[in-house]
Amino acid sequence: MATRTLRADLHCHTYYSPDALTSPGKFVAACLERDINCVAITDHNTIEGALLMRRVCPFQVIVGEEVRTQEGDLIGLFLEQAVPPHLSLEETVERIKAQGGLVMVPHPFDRFRRSIGEDGLRRILPAVDLIEVFNARAFVSADNERARRFAEEHGIPGVAVSDTHSPREVGRAFMELPAFDGPESFLAAVRQARLVQRPSSPLVHMASRWAVLRRQLLGWQPTGS
C-alpha cells in the first residue's frame, strides 16, 4: 500500500496576525487550488486562528504560533496553549517543550526581519527541532543560503515555507513529505521531504503593511469567516 504524500506549508498566517490579510475561507480556497493538504498555522503571538483552522479545514492542520521573544521570532508547532510574547529565548523554548511542542526557527538570518541570528541559535541549539532554510519572503537569497548551511552543519532538519500573509502567497514554498500523526513521526517525515522553493514578490510586504494600517486606521478586526 502506497504511503500518502503530503504537500505541506509549515509557516502560514491568517488575519489573526495583525500583518496578514487571509481569512479562513480564502486560505482554504487557496490551499485547495494549489493542492496544499497540510499546513502549520503560525499567527503572531496567538493560536486563535490556528485552532479555528483546525476545526474548519478539510485537510491536516498543525497548531503553531510565531512568538515574539526578547531576541527575535521563534515558532512553536503542535501547541495546545499559546506561548506569551516578550519572554527570553530560553523561557519561550521551555514553554513550547512543556506542552510537547517542537521548536522551529523562522528566517534565522534575515537581515530585514526580527530574527534571532547566530548568537540566539547557538544559545538554544540543543532544543531546536527545525530551521527554515528557505523562506519565500526573504529579500536576500544569501540569508536563506546561510540558514541552509547552518542547518546542514549541525544536523538539524531544514524546511521550506511560504510565510504566507496573503492568499496569493499560499504554497509559494512547501514540502512534499510522507504522512505523519504526531510530532515524532513529523520530524521523521521532514527528514525525507522534498523542498519546493519559489520566492515571493517583494511586493507582498506591501500587503502586510496595508493589513496593519487597516487595523490602525479603520479599526478592522477578524470576523472568523
ZAGU-864401 format. One record per residue (C-alpha): z, x negated, y. Coordinates in nm, 2 decimals. Layout:
<rs>
[r [Z; X; Y]]
...
</rs>
This chain:
<rs>
[r [0.00; 0.00; 0.00]]
[r [-0.11; -0.15; 0.33]]
[r [0.16; -0.23; 0.59]]
[r [0.12; -0.03; 0.91]]
[r [0.02; -0.23; 1.21]]
[r [0.18; -0.15; 1.55]]
[r [0.03; -0.22; 1.89]]
[r [0.35; -0.29; 2.09]]
[r [0.40; -0.33; 2.46]]
[r [0.75; -0.46; 2.50]]
[r [0.82; -0.46; 2.87]]
[r [0.74; -0.13; 3.03]]
[r [0.87; 0.05; 3.34]]
[r [0.87; 0.42; 3.41]]
[r [0.95; 0.58; 3.75]]
[r [1.32; 0.55; 3.67]]
[r [1.26; 0.19; 3.80]]
[r [1.26; 0.20; 4.18]]
[r [0.94; 0.00; 4.20]]
[r [0.74; 0.19; 3.94]]
[r [0.51; 0.49; 3.96]]
[r [0.47; 0.61; 3.60]]
[r [0.60; 0.95; 3.50]]
[r [0.69; 1.01; 3.13]]
[r [0.38; 1.23; 3.09]]
[r [0.14; 0.98; 3.24]]
[r [0.30; 0.70; 3.04]]
[r [0.25; 0.88; 2.71]]
[r [-0.11; 0.97; 2.80]]
[r [-0.19; 0.60; 2.89]]
[r [-0.04; 0.48; 2.56]]
[r [-0.24; 0.73; 2.36]]
[r [-0.56; 0.64; 2.54]]
[r [-0.52; 0.27; 2.47]]
[r [-0.38; 0.30; 2.11]]
[r [-0.04; 0.17; 2.21]]
[r [0.20; 0.31; 1.95]]
[r [0.52; 0.11; 2.01]]
[r [0.69; 0.04; 2.34]]
[r [1.01; -0.10; 2.49]]
[r [1.11; 0.09; 2.80]]
[r [1.29; -0.16; 3.02]]
[r [1.36; 0.00; 3.35]]
[r [1.56; -0.19; 3.61]]
[r [1.94; -0.15; 3.57]]
[r [1.92; 0.18; 3.38]]
[r [1.84; 0.31; 3.03]]
[r [1.80; 0.67; 3.15]]
[r [1.42; 0.66; 3.14]]
[r [1.42; 0.48; 2.80]]
[r [1.65; 0.75; 2.65]]
[r [1.42; 1.02; 2.78]]
[r [1.11; 0.85; 2.65]]
[r [1.27; 0.80; 2.30]]
[r [1.31; 1.18; 2.29]]
[r [0.96; 1.28; 2.41]]
[r [0.73; 1.00; 2.29]]
[r [0.52; 1.07; 1.98]]
[r [0.55; 0.70; 1.88]]
[r [0.82; 0.43; 1.84]]
[r [1.03; 0.36; 2.15]]
[r [1.28; 0.07; 2.18]]
[r [1.55; 0.14; 2.44]]
[r [1.58; -0.15; 2.67]]
[r [1.69; -0.25; 3.02]]
[r [1.58; -0.52; 3.27]]
[r [1.91; -0.62; 3.41]]
[r [1.96; -0.80; 3.74]]
[r [2.21; -1.07; 3.68]]
[r [2.36; -1.30; 3.94]]
[r [2.10; -1.56; 3.84]]
[r [1.79; -1.35; 3.78]]
[r [1.64; -1.09; 3.54]]
[r [1.73; -1.05; 3.17]]
[r [1.62; -0.79; 2.93]]
[r [1.83; -0.63; 2.66]]
[r [1.65; -0.45; 2.37]]
[r [1.78; -0.20; 2.11]]
[r [2.05; -0.08; 2.35]]
[r [2.26; 0.23; 2.34]]
[r [2.46; 0.18; 2.66]]
[r [2.34; 0.05; 3.00]]
[r [2.45; -0.30; 3.10]]
[r [2.57; -0.31; 3.46]]
[r [2.38; -0.54; 3.70]]
[r [2.51; -0.84; 3.90]]
[r [2.71; -0.99; 3.62]]
[r [2.68; -1.36; 3.52]]
[r [2.41; -1.45; 3.27]]
[r [2.68; -1.52; 3.01]]
[r [2.85; -1.18; 3.06]]
[r [2.52; -1.00; 3.05]]
[r [2.43; -1.16; 2.72]]
[r [2.77; -1.07; 2.59]]
[r [2.73; -0.71; 2.68]]
[r [2.39; -0.69; 2.51]]
[r [2.50; -0.86; 2.19]]
[r [2.82; -0.65; 2.17]]
[r [2.61; -0.34; 2.11]]
[r [2.38; -0.51; 1.85]]
[r [2.10; -0.57; 2.11]]
[r [1.85; -0.85; 2.14]]
[r [1.82; -1.08; 2.44]]
[r [1.47; -1.12; 2.58]]
[r [1.40; -1.35; 2.88]]
[r [1.13; -1.20; 3.11]]
[r [0.89; -1.42; 3.32]]
[r [1.13; -1.71; 3.29]]
[r [0.94; -1.95; 3.52]]
[r [0.76; -1.71; 3.75]]
[r [0.79; -1.86; 4.09]]
[r [0.75; -1.53; 4.28]]
[r [1.00; -1.32; 4.09]]
[r [1.37; -1.31; 4.01]]
[r [1.35; -1.55; 3.71]]
[r [1.64; -1.73; 3.55]]
[r [1.45; -2.06; 3.54]]
[r [1.50; -2.35; 3.31]]
[r [1.87; -2.41; 3.40]]
[r [1.95; -2.05; 3.32]]
[r [1.75; -2.05; 3.00]]
[r [1.94; -2.36; 2.88]]
[r [2.27; -2.21; 2.96]]
[r [2.22; -1.91; 2.73]]
[r [1.97; -2.07; 2.49]]
[r [2.16; -2.01; 2.16]]
[r [2.17; -1.64; 2.24]]
[r [1.81; -1.60; 2.34]]
[r [1.61; -1.40; 2.08]]
[r [1.27; -1.37; 2.26]]
[r [1.09; -1.53; 2.55]]
[r [0.80; -1.38; 2.74]]
[r [0.52; -1.63; 2.71]]
[r [0.26; -1.40; 2.87]]
[r [0.35; -1.16; 3.14]]
[r [0.04; -0.98; 3.27]]
[r [0.19; -0.95; 3.62]]
[r [0.23; -1.33; 3.67]]
[r [0.03; -1.46; 3.97]]
[r [0.01; -1.81; 3.84]]
[r [-0.11; -1.87; 3.48]]
[r [0.07; -2.20; 3.47]]
[r [0.40; -2.02; 3.48]]
[r [0.31; -1.83; 3.16]]
[r [0.19; -2.15; 3.00]]
[r [0.52; -2.33; 3.08]]
[r [0.71; -2.04; 2.92]]
[r [0.49; -2.07; 2.61]]
[r [0.56; -2.44; 2.58]]
[r [0.93; -2.39; 2.62]]
[r [0.94; -2.12; 2.35]]
[r [0.74; -2.34; 2.11]]
[r [0.96; -2.65; 2.17]]
[r [1.28; -2.45; 2.10]]
[r [1.15; -2.24; 1.81]]
[r [1.20; -1.91; 1.99]]
[r [0.96; -1.62; 1.93]]
[r [0.72; -1.56; 2.22]]
[r [0.59; -1.22; 2.33]]
[r [0.30; -1.10; 2.54]]
[r [0.38; -0.80; 2.77]]
[r [0.22; -0.59; 3.04]]
[r [0.53; -0.54; 3.25]]
[r [0.36; -0.22; 3.35]]
[r [0.48; -0.04; 3.66]]
[r [0.18; 0.20; 3.69]]
[r [-0.03; 0.39; 3.43]]
[r [-0.34; 0.17; 3.45]]
[r [-0.13; -0.14; 3.36]]
[r [-0.01; 0.00; 3.02]]
[r [-0.14; -0.22; 2.74]]
[r [-0.29; -0.49; 2.95]]
[r [-0.10; -0.73; 2.73]]
[r [0.05; -0.63; 2.40]]
[r [0.12; -0.75; 2.04]]
[r [-0.01; -0.64; 1.71]]
[r [0.27; -0.67; 1.46]]
[r [0.40; -0.52; 1.13]]
[r [0.62; -0.21; 1.13]]
[r [0.99; -0.26; 1.17]]
[r [1.31; -0.04; 1.15]]
[r [1.57; -0.23; 1.35]]
[r [1.65; -0.55; 1.54]]
[r [1.64; -0.79; 1.25]]
[r [1.31; -0.66; 1.10]]
[r [1.17; -0.65; 1.45]]
[r [1.24; -1.02; 1.50]]
[r [1.07; -1.10; 1.17]]
[r [0.77; -0.88; 1.27]]
[r [0.74; -1.06; 1.61]]
[r [0.70; -1.40; 1.43]]
[r [0.40; -1.25; 1.25]]
[r [0.25; -1.10; 1.57]]
[r [-0.09; -1.15; 1.72]]
[r [-0.07; -1.17; 2.10]]
[r [-0.33; -0.99; 2.32]]
[r [-0.32; -1.14; 2.67]]
[r [-0.51; -1.00; 2.97]]
[r [-0.38; -1.04; 3.32]]
[r [-0.34; -0.75; 3.56]]
[r [-0.50; -0.75; 3.90]]
[r [-0.27; -0.89; 4.17]]
[r [-0.32; -0.55; 4.35]]
[r [-0.07; -0.39; 4.10]]
[r [0.21; -0.54; 4.31]]
[r [0.09; -0.31; 4.60]]
[r [0.16; -0.01; 4.38]]
[r [0.51; -0.13; 4.32]]
[r [0.56; -0.17; 4.70]]
[r [0.44; 0.19; 4.75]]
[r [0.68; 0.31; 4.49]]
[r [0.97; 0.15; 4.68]]
[r [0.85; 0.28; 5.01]]
[r [0.81; 0.64; 4.90]]
[r [1.17; 0.64; 4.79]]
[r [1.30; 0.48; 5.11]]
[r [1.08; 0.69; 5.35]]
[r [1.03; 1.01; 5.16]]
[r [1.35; 1.04; 4.96]]
[r [1.14; 1.08; 4.64]]
[r [1.34; 1.09; 4.31]]
[r [1.23; 1.11; 3.94]]
[r [1.19; 1.47; 3.80]]
[r [1.18; 1.37; 3.43]]
[r [0.84; 1.52; 3.38]]
</rs>
